[in-house]
Amino acid sequence: SLKLNRLFATALCCAIVFSSQAQSWTSVSPLPDGFVSNHSFGFALNDMGYLVGGETTSGYSNAFYQYDPASDAWTALPDFPGAPRGYTIGDTWNGEAWFGFGQSNSGALNDLWVYNPETETWTEKASCPCSARTHPAFIAEAGKVFVGLGGGPSGDTNDWWEYDIASDSWSEKPDFPASERHHPYQFGIDGDVFVGFGHPLAAIFNEWSKY
């Protein structure tokens, strides 16, 4: 009926208004110490945000910060104990943050670290037996860390490696089934890993693969 149509239209308009009001950007506190960077690694654990490493105006960094959204305040934590770096990457799994690779002052890296927010400590794990690299794919999923692709001293790669968290060991897996590249995008869902996009030099890819 006309009355029902009008009620539906009114409800729809209200929903659109409330939705648009709920989806907005708000400025929050900047990092302390005037810290600015690119290619840092950011992650969230236990309702806190974290930022580590990155390339700054004075070089590669191992600075480590925590953000509390409840108080809109940043805290400078003890520096990440590994090499200062940029173009690095990581992911979270089971309440911990896994992090590594990237570019340091001495070259590309292939190390692996885990951060435990309960003990507030970083622990170094077994380095990948793969070539050192920047901008790899890096996904923590199903008790594993998957790493592959990325740019290294000899150019872009499409190899694929699995790190077993329980045994602290790496194994090589079948190569990524497409061209070599760095700076891909990736995520894990329900035990599957999705990787795609990225680029080598001037080319840009738009395909996706599931592992």
N, C-alpha and C positions, 0 to 999 in steps of 0.2 A: 504494500500500500504506500501511498504518498507519505503518510506519517512515519512509517517504518523507514522509508528511504531517507527522510529528513533526519531521523534519529541516527541512522547509520552514518550519514554524511557528517553530522555534528561530532560523533564519536571518532570518526576517522580524522577530522581536522584537529581535535584535541590530542589524539595520539601523535600526529605529525608535529604539533607544537611542542608537546612534552619531550618527544624524541629529539627534536632539534635543539631544545634547551639542554638536554642531558649530554649531547655530543658537542663539546666545545673545548678549546685550548685555553689553558690558564698558565701564566708565567709562575715559575717556582724559583727557589733560591739557586743562584749559580754556585759552582764549585768554589771552595775557598782557595786562597793563595793565588788567585788569578789564573788558575789552571785552565789551559785550553789545549785541545789535542785533536788529532784525527786518527782513525783506525785504532782506537782503544777497544777493549772488550767490556761490555756492560751486561750485567745479569741481575736476577732477583732471587732472593732466598729468604724465607721466614719473614715476609712482609717488609723486607729491606732491599734497597737497590745498591748495586756496587759498580764501580768503574775502576779498571786496572790497565796500566800501561798506556801506550799510544805514542804517536809522534808529536812532539811539541815544538814550539818556536826555538827551544834550546837543544833539541835532539830527542832521542828515544828516552822513554820514561819507564820507571817501575813504580810510580806513585799508585797508591791504592786508597780509594775513598768509599765511604758508606753513606747512603742517603736514607733518612727516616721520613717517610711521607706524612706521618702523623704530626711531626713538629716542623716539617719543611726545613730540615737542617742537614747539612753535610758534616761528616767527621773524617778527618785524615787519619787513616789507619797506618800501622807500620808498613813500610814499603814491601811490595812483592819481592821475595828473596832471589828470584831468578834474574837472568839478564834483562836489563831495560830493553824494550822492544816496541815496535809498531807493526801494523799489518798482521796482527795476531788474531786468534779466534778461540772460541770455547763453547761450552754448553753446560747445562745442569742435569743432574740425575740423582735421584734418591737423596735429596737434601744437601748435595755437595756440588761445587762448581769445578768443572774440568777445563783446563786451559793450557795453551802452549803454541809452539810454532811461531812464525813471524820473522821479522827482520831486526837484527841487533847491530850494534856498531861493528861487530866482528863478522857479520854475514848472516845468512839465513839459519834458522833453527829447526830442530826436530824433537825438542824436549816435550815433556808432558808433566803437568802439575795438577793437584787437586786441592781445593780450599774447603775446609770444614768450618762453617759459621758457628758451630757450638763451641769448638775449642779455639776458634779464631787463628787457625794455623794453616800454612801451606805445606804440602808434602810433595817432594819430587818423586815421580814414578819412572818406570822404564821408558827410555827414549825410543822413538820409533826407529826400526832398522831401515826405514825408507830414507830417501834423500831429504835434506833440509829444504824448507819451502815457506813461502808466504801465501796468504789468501787461499788456503785449502778449504775443501768441504770438511766439516767437523760436526758430528752428530753423536750425542750420547743417547742410547736407546737400548732397552732390554738388557741391561747389565753390561753393555759393550760401549766402546767409543769407536766410531767409524771415521776414518780420515782418508782423504784422497784428493787427487787433482792438485791444483796450486802451481805457483811459479817457483822454480828453483834455479840454481846456478847454471844448469844446462837448458833452461827453458821450461815451458809449461809441461805438465804431466797429466796422465789420466789413470794412474795406478790407484789401487784401492786396498786399504789396510783395516784390520779389525784388532782392537785392543780389548782383551778380556779383563774386566775390573777385578774379578775374584782372584785370578792367577797372576796379575800384573805382567801379562805377556802379549806380544803382538804376533799376528799371522797375516800373510799376504793373501788376498782374495782376487777373484777375476777382475780384470780392469773395468773401469767405467766404460760402457759401450758406446762412446761417442768421442769426439775430438778432444785433444788436450786443451786445457784452459785453466785460468785462475779466476778468483773472485766469483765462484758460483754461489747460488743460494740453496738452502737446505733446511729440512726439518724431519722429525720422526713422529710417526703416528701409529700407535698400537702395534709396535714391533717392526714396522716397515720404515724404510728410510727413503726420502725423496730428495733428488738432487737435480739441478738444472741451471739454465742461464749461464752467466759467466762470459769471459772473453779471452782470446789470445791476441795481443797487439790491437789492431784496429777492428777486428771482427767482433760481432756480438751474437750470441746464440739465444734461442728461445725455446729449446726443447726440454722436456722433463723425463727423468727415468726413476723407476722404483726399484729398490734393492730389498 
